[in-house]
């Protein structure tokens, strides 16, 4: 599912897709339980429509349809993050990262900071290695 399609989804459709991603796969009853304020029939019809749009697919489990996203979560996450960075941070990953680090409620643990440092060091090594090969 490209982000263009995700952008065209209604609020209820996005909430349903998000609920399915959180569970990896979900029945209508699972989604109704997760959303709490959405009528069962609305969820059922909307999930069927999401399948027609190519956002979800389903398998039968007894009498129930069990839906799952058509796009892997990692691909959807990457696409969404790219859109957020492009839209809210003028395509600057640095600005997005700084914003996240400066949020007061971030509460980074020592382990979080160590992992971030390691990822930065790894990126620097990869960048340097790429520059060495280009020389």
N, C-alpha and C positions, 0 to 999 in steps of 0.2 A: 504494500500500500504506500504509494508516494505521499509526500506531505500535501500535495495539491488536493488529493482526495480527502485526506484527514481534515484539511481546512474547510471542506464543504460539508462535513458532518454536523448535524445538529448537536446541541448540548447533550441531549439524552443519548444520541448515538456515540458521542465521545466518551461519556460516562460508562456506557455498556462496554465499549472496546477496552477502556482502561480496566474495568472489572474483570474482563476475560483475560487480559494480559497478566493481571495480578495472580490469577489462579492457573494460568497456562491453558486451561480449558474449563468451560463452565456450561451448565445447563441453564435454562430459563430460571428455574427455581434458585439456583446458585446466585444468579445476577440479581434477582428480586431481593434475595436475602442481603446481598451486598449493598444495594442501593436504598432499600427500605422505604423510599418515598415514591417509587415508580410502580404503577399498577401492573400486575402480572401480564395482562393481555397486551398492554402497551410494550412491555419488554419483549414478549413473544413475537409480536408483529415487527418490531424494530430489529430484532436479531435476524429474522427472516429477510428483512430488507437489506441489512448489512451483508448478508450472504449473497444476495442478488447483486450488490455493488462490488463484490469481490473482496470485502474486508474480512469476513469470517467464512469459515467452512464448517461443516458438521459431520458427525458420525452418529449412528443410532446406538443407544444403550438402553435396551428394553424398549419402553414406550417413549423415552425422552431423547431429544436431540442434544448432543453435547458439542458445543461450538469451540473452535479455537481460531486464533488469528491466522491469516494467510501469509503474513510477513513475520519473520523471526523477531523476537523482542529486541535483540541487539541491533538489528537493522533499523527497526522503528525508533529505538532510543537515539541512535546516531543521527538519523534524519531529523528527529525532533530537536536535538541539541544544536545541530547545524542551523536550523530555523531560528531557534532562540538567540543564538550568537549573532546571526545575520540581522534579525529584527531589532533586538534590544541593545546590542553592543556593537553596532556598525561593523559587523563581521570581524570583531577583534576578540579572539580567544583569550588574550591577555586581560582585557577589560572584564570579561565574564569571570575568569578565575579570580581576579583581584576582588571583584564584587562578592563572590562566595567566601573568600577568605576573610573579608572585612565585616561580614555579617556578625553581629554580636551573638546570636544564638547558635552559631556554627558549632561551637564547643569542640574544637579539634583536640583529640587525645594525642599523647606522645606518639602512639602507634600510627595515627593518621598522618601526623607531621612527618614521621620517618618514611611512610609509604610515599607521600607526596614528594619528598626530597629524592627518594630513589627513582621515582618516575621522571623527575626533572633531569637527574643525572643520566638516566638511560636515554632520554630524548637528546641531551647534549652530546652524548657519545655517538648516537646515530647521526646527528647533524654533522659532527666533525668527521665521522667516517665517510659520509656522503660528500663532504667538501674535499677530503683527501682523494677520493676516487675521481672527482671532477677535475682535479689539478693535473 
